[in-house]
Amino acid sequence: MKKTFKKFGAMALAGTMALGLLAGCGSSSSGAAATDTAAASGSAATESAAAPAATGGSDSLTIYTAFPEAEVEYYFEKFEEETGIKCNYVRLSAGEMLTRVAAEKENPQAALMLGGSTDNYISASAQGLLEPYQSAALADTPENLLDSEGVWNPIYVGCIAFGCNKEWFDDNGYEYPTSWADLLDEKYANEIIMAHPSTSGTAYTVLATLVQLMGEDEAYDYLSKLSSNITQFTKSGAAAPNAVAQGEAAIAITFSHDALQPTAEGYPIELSFPTDGTGYEVGAAALIKNGPADEQENAKLFIDWICSEAGQNLYAENDSFRVPTNGKATVAEGLVTLDQVKCIDYDAMWAADNKSDLCAKFEDKIISAPAE
């Protein structure tokens, strides 16, 4: 059954859950690095106003980011206020960001990748696209979130959820779905929305979660059935909850942080989590190998800043609901704690290694499959 694509307007969307309970979700990446290694290899974290990096002579920083625009601009403005460094950025979905960095390998145009799950960073590192750098601020980050290769830096966490339009459910007298099987109910025909895993890191986490949870054949069989209820596959993961907020769909399959952000604007979205298990992401930041030479120190300074307590306190200050990885940073009130969510032992390394194959099969079996 062919599905169409539509890109909705960008919206600041973000996540839910307490860092102290993160271990309940298992290991998130290629392994655990000792925090003293991070402290030794990185520069000192920026906890307050800092002078612009003088090395290289640039007062700007070029960034590719998977953060929603309205959210990330807040962080860039704060960084510029504290350092005098202006952030010039291009907003892309996580999949698009990886594709662009790979295409520019011989002549990189940006110094920093920011946001998106570690699946993308593991793949980028394997392709030789990233320059190893670890911030000293990672000393305050749980070891199970760290990159054992010392390349990328974890900056937030979030898990896959069902973002539900409360008004639609109230009007129809339905309970929120609480399992993956619940989404197959015919009452949700054309009421479910998610992104495409080839372009969206969010949607690829959904796909990899289902394969790890059910097995490959069962996962694609499930997705084939689910596609009957999906109104469209969007280009970016953040677009799905935006559509639910606008009443264009009843359920978004998305990261919990993306689902919750519209509530700050008064939209009626509530979260439900599959009790049979869900996947999660660790969002990251990393230096692009051979990026603009005069911006390298600025990029390191930004990583130090976003990994720091002060930098990650902005998640709560900005009502982004994004969950910090720095154990000293403020966790916003009212977040769902991970002991309330059943997470699978999501294998990000496996997900990165199998992305091309799984996405190709998704295109063949789901998107391009003939209508029944």
N, C-alpha and C positions, 0 to 999 in steps of 0.2 A: 504494500500500500504506500504509494508515494506521499510524502509529506513535504509541505512547503517551508521555506525559511522566511523569517521576518525579524528585522532588528528593531527593537523598541528603543525609545530614548533612554539615555543613561540615567541611573538613579543611584544615590548612595545607599547601598544595601550591605548588611553585615550580620554577625553571628552570636552564639549563645552557649556558654558552658564554663564551668569553673576550672581553672588550670590545675588546682591542687589534686583533682581527681582524674587527670588525664591518663594516668597509668592504666586505668581501667580499659583503655582502648588498645593497649598493646604497643608494639614498636611501630614507628611510623615511616622509617626510611631505611637507608642502607646500613644503619648501625648506630651505635652510641659512641660518641667521642668524649674523651675526658674533658671536663670543664677547664682543668688547668692547661690543657693544650690550647684551647680556645683563647685563654687569657694570655698565653705566651705569644701566640701568633698574630693576634690582633692589636690594634692600637687602643688607647684608652677611650672608654665610652664617653659620649657627650651627655652630661646630666643637666647642663644649664647652657646659657648663652656661650657660644664659642666664636672665635675669630675665623674668618674665611681661610681656607687652606691656601697657603701661598705657593706651594710647590706646583710648577706648571703654569702659574700665573692666571688661571681662569677664575672668573667669578660666577660661573654657571655650571650646570650639570644636566646632561641629556639622559632621559630615563624612558624605558619602555615599561609600562605598568599594566597589570591586570586588575588593579583596584578600580571600582566605579569612580567616575570623574568627580562627582560632587563630594565624595569622601576624600579622595586623594588630594584634591586641591587644598583642603584644610591643612593636611600634613605638610604639603609643600610650602604653604604660606608661613606656617610656624617655623619650619626649617630655615626659610629665608630670613625671618625676623631674628632668629638666634645666631645665624652664621653669616648673613649677607650673600649667601650663594643662591642664585635664582635657578629654579628647577624648570627645565623645558621638557615636556613629556608628550608621548604618544600613548593613548589608551587603546589597548588591544585585548581581546580575549586571551586566555593563557595559551591556547593552542596557536593562535595567530602570532603571539609574541615569540614563541619558540620557533615557528616557521620563519619569521622575519629575521631573527638573530642568525639562524642557520643560513638564510639566503645572503646575508651580509658578512659572512664569515671572513672573506678576503678583504673587506673594507668596512668594518663595523662603524655604525653611525651613532651609537649610544654607548654610554659607559656602564649602565646599570639595568638589570632586570629586577622588577619589584612586584611582588604578589603572584598569586597562582600557586598551585600545589607543587610539592616536591617531586612528583612524577616528572614534571616538565624540566626541573632543574637536574634531576638524575640523568635524563635523556640528553640535555644540553651539555652536561659535563662529559658524558660518554662520547659526544661528538666533538669534543675539544673546543667548545664555545665559551667556556667560563674560566676565569682566573681565580685560583684558590685565594680565599681571604676569610678569616674568622675574627669577629669582633671580640674584644675583651669582655664586653657586656654579656656574652654567652655564659660567663661564669654563674649567672643568676638564672640560667635556663636548665630545666631537667635534662639529664643526660640522654634519656630515651628519645628526645627530639632532635638531637644533634646529628650532623653529617660526619660520619667516620672518616670520610675522605677530606674533610676540611675545606670544602669548596663553597657551599651555600650556607646561609644563615637563617634559622627558623625565626619567624616574626609573629605568627598567630596560629590558632587552631580552629577547627570547625568541623561538624559532621553533617552528613546528608540527612535531610528531613523532608517532611511533606508540609509545605506552606499552604494553609487552608484559608479560603475566604469565609470568614465567620458569618457574614450576612447570607451568603449563598446556602451554607449549611443550615442556618437557622430557618431560612425561608422554606427549605425543603424538608426540614425535620430529620436530617441525617446526622449520625455520629461521624466524627472524624475517622478516616482510615487509620488502622493501627498495624497493618502488615502489608507486605508487598502484594500478597494475593488479593487484599481488599481493593486494590486499584483496578483490578480486572472487572469489577462489577459494572454491568451495562448502564447503570444509572450515571456513571461518570463519562459517558460517550461525549467526546469533543469537549471535555471539561478539564483535561489534564495537559500540562505544558512542561516541557523540559528543553534543554539545549541539545545540540548535536555534538557527540563526543570528539569528532575530528577538529572542531573549532573551539570547543569549550572544555576547560579543565574540570569544571564542575560536572558536566555530563560524562566526561571520561571517568571521573571517580565513581559516578553512578554505575556505568557499564562495568568497570573493573570490580566494583563491589559485588554486583550481581553474579559475575563469573566466579569470583572467589567464594561467594556464599552458596551458589546453586550448582556450580559446574558449568562448563562452556555450553554444551548442547541445551541443557535446561534453561540457561540464562537467555539464549537467543530465542528459544521457544516461548519463554515468558514475554520477552520484548515484542515478539511478533503479535502476541495476543494483546499486549498493552497498547500497541500502536493504534488499535481500533478506538481507543479512548483518548488518544493524544490529538489535540487540535493542531499543533505544529511543533517543529523542532527549531528553536531559535538559534541565532549565531553565538550569543554569549549567555553564560549561566545567569547573570544578573537580570537579564531581560525577562526570564520566566516569572519570578515573583512580582516584577513590575506589572506584568499582564494580569496576574491574580489581584493585585491591589486595585487595578482599574476595572475589575469585574469582567475581564475578557476570558477568564478561565477560573475554575474553582480550586484547583490544586496545582502547585508548582513542586516539582521534584528538584530540589536545590540544596545548597548549603544553608544551614540554619541561620548563619549570619546574614546571608543575602535575603532570606525570607523575612527576617525581623525588621530590617531597616525601615520599610515603609510604615511601620507602626509609629515611628517617631513623627511622621507627618499625619497621623490620625487614621491611616488605612486599617481596615479590620482583618488583619492576618494573624492567625494563631498556628502554633506548631504542633505537629504530631510526628512521632518517630516509630519506625517499624520495629515491633517487638521481636521479630525473628532475626534482627541484626541489621546494622547499617555501617557504612564506611565513613571515613573521615579524611581530612587533609591537614597537613602542616604547611602553612604558607611560608614563602621564603623570599630572600633577596640575595643577589649575587653580582659580582663584577663580570662584565662582558670582556672576554679576552681580546686584547689589542684594541679596546675602545679608545676614544680620543685621549691622547697622552696627557693633555693639559687638564683633564677632568678626573684623572685617576684618584688623586688624593681627596678630591671633593666627594667622589663616589664612596670611598672608604669612610669618610666622615659621616656621610648619610647613613651607611649601614650601622656604624657605631651608634648613631643617634636613634634610629628606628629600633635597634635592639635594646636600647637602654630603658630604664624605668621611666624616665621623663618622657621619652618618645612614645612608649606604649601606654602611658597614662592618657594620651590623647584619644585612644579608642573609646574610653568611657566619656571623656570630656566632649567628644564629638557626637555622642549618641549613636555610635556606629555598631554597638553591641559586639564588636570584634573581641575575641578572647586573647589576651596577651600570653606570650610564651615566657616573658621575664617574670620570675616568681615574685618580684618586689612591686610590680606594676599594679595599678588599681583595676579591680574587676567590677564592672558595672553591676548595680543592683538589679535583682530580678532575673538573672540569667539561669538557664536550666543547667544543672550540674550533671556531669558525666555519669554519676552513679545512677541517674534516672534513665540513661540511654544504654541500650545493648549494642555495643560496638563489636564488629568482627576484628580479628587480628589482621588488619589491612596491610598488605605487603606492597609498599610503594615501589620497591626495587623491581619486583615482578611486574607490576603495572607499567612501569617505564619500559621494561624490556619487551613487553608484548603489545604496546600501544598501536603500532602500525598494523599489526595483524588483526587485532580486535576491532579497530576502527574500520578496516577494509571489510571485514565480515559484517559489521553493523550496516555499512552502506549497501552491501549486496543483499543481506537477508531482511533488512528492515526498511531502509529508505527506497531502494530500487525494486523491492519485491512487487510483483503485479498485484493489483487489487483483487480481492477474492469475490 
